Every structure is written in C-alpha cells, then in structure tokens.
Amino acid sequence: MTRHSGAAEPSRPPPDRPIPVRTAPHIPSEGIETEGRIQAALEKGKDISESLADILRQSSLADDEESHLHGLLSLAEDLRNYQPPVEVTIGFVGDTGVG
C-alpha cells in the first residue's frame, strides 16, 4: 500500500461533463436608486455652496485672510468644486489552485 502526502489536488469535473459557470450576482434596483439619490444630493449641495460663495464674495471681509468670513468663502468654494473619488471593483471568481 502506497501513501501520498502533501497538498490535495483541486477537484476537477470529469472530462465528459462541462465546467459549471457561475454568474455575477444581480445588482438590486435599490442600489441603483440610492446611487441616483446620492448624485442628486451632491449636485444640490454644490448648488448651495455656489450660492453661498456668491453671497460671501459681496462682503468687504471676503478678501481679508484673517477674517472668519474669508475662511467660510474658501470652504464654500472647495465644496462647490468637490469631485467624489472614482472607485473600481474587480473580482476574480474560481476554485483555489485551478488557474
């Protein structure tokens, strides 16, 4: 009797059967709706920041770097120009050790 030691070989389907295929999970419509609401809120926030910056610029304190109003104006302009980070997700699916 011969014993083999070491890591087990990954299971493979018999050659006469096709390899099973897994499909990507379905993205629920709630996720797409949430994404749209987030984009709409972001655009509304940018509009508010732009209006606020326009009003703050009218003050004589807007150019005084030591003024709190100058800091608020700078923050409003930063918020108006905010760009959300771009995210990319890549997934690899398969049995461990197969390829």
C-alpha positions in Angstrom: 0.0 0.0 0.0 1.4 3.4 -1.0 0.6 6.6 0.8 0.9 10.0 -0.8 1.4 13.1 1.4 1.2 16.8 0.5 -1.5 19.1 -0.7 -4.6 17.7 -2.1 -5.2 18.3 -5.8 -8.1 20.7 -6.7 -11.3 18.9 -7.7 -11.9 18.9 -11.4 -15.1 17.8 -13.2 -14.9 14.6 -15.3 -13.9 15.4 -18.9 -17.3 14.3 -20.2 -19.1 17.0 -18.2 -19.0 20.7 -18.9 -17.4 23.0 -16.4 -20.0 24.7 -14.3 -20.3 28.5 -14.8 -21.2 31.0 -12.1 -22.9 34.2 -13.0 -22.3 37.6 -11.4 -24.8 38.5 -8.6 -27.7 40.6 -9.6 -27.4 44.3 -8.6 -30.7 45.2 -6.9 -32.5 48.2 -8.2 -32.4 49.8 -4.8 -28.6 50.2 -5.2 -29.1 52.0 -8.5 -31.8 54.2 -7.0 -29.6 55.0 -4.0 -26.7 55.9 -6.4 -29.1 58.4 -8.1 -30.2 59.9 -4.9 -26.6 60.4 -3.8 -25.7 62.1 -7.1 -28.8 64.4 -6.8 -27.8 65.3 -3.2 -24.2 66.0 -4.3 -25.4 68.3 -7.1 -27.8 70.1 -4.8 -25.0 70.6 -2.2 -22.8 72.1 -5.0 -25.6 74.5 -6.0 -26.0 75.6 -2.3 -22.2 76.0 -2.0 -22.1 78.1 -5.1 -24.9 80.4 -3.9 -23.3 80.8 -0.5 -19.9 81.6 -2.1 -21.6 84.2 -4.4 -23.2 85.9 -1.3 -20.0 85.8 0.8 -17.9 87.3 -2.0 -20.0 90.5 -1.8 -18.6 91.3 1.7 -15.7 93.6 2.2 -14.3 90.9 4.6 -14.0 88.3 1.8 -10.5 89.5 0.8 -9.3 89.8 4.5 -7.3 86.5 5.0 -7.6 86.9 8.8 -11.4 87.1 8.7 -13.6 84.1 9.5 -15.7 85.1 6.5 -12.7 84.5 4.2 -12.4 81.0 5.6 -16.1 80.3 5.1 -15.8 81.6 1.5 -12.8 79.3 0.9 -14.7 76.3 2.3 -17.8 77.1 0.2 -15.6 77.2 -3.0 -14.0 73.9 -2.0 -17.4 72.3 -1.6 -18.6 73.7 -4.9 -15.7 72.1 -6.7 -15.8 68.8 -4.8 -15.4 65.7 -7.0 -16.2 62.3 -5.5 -13.4 59.7 -5.8 -13.8 57.1 -8.6 -14.0 53.6 -7.4 -13.4 50.5 -9.4 -14.1 47.0 -8.1 -12.6 44.0 -9.8 -13.4 40.4 -8.7 -11.9 37.1 -9.6 -14.0 34.1 -9.1 -12.9 30.5 -9.2 -11.7 27.5 -7.3 -8.5 27.9 -5.4 -5.5 26.5 -7.1 -7.2 25.9 -10.5 -5.5 28.6 -12.6 
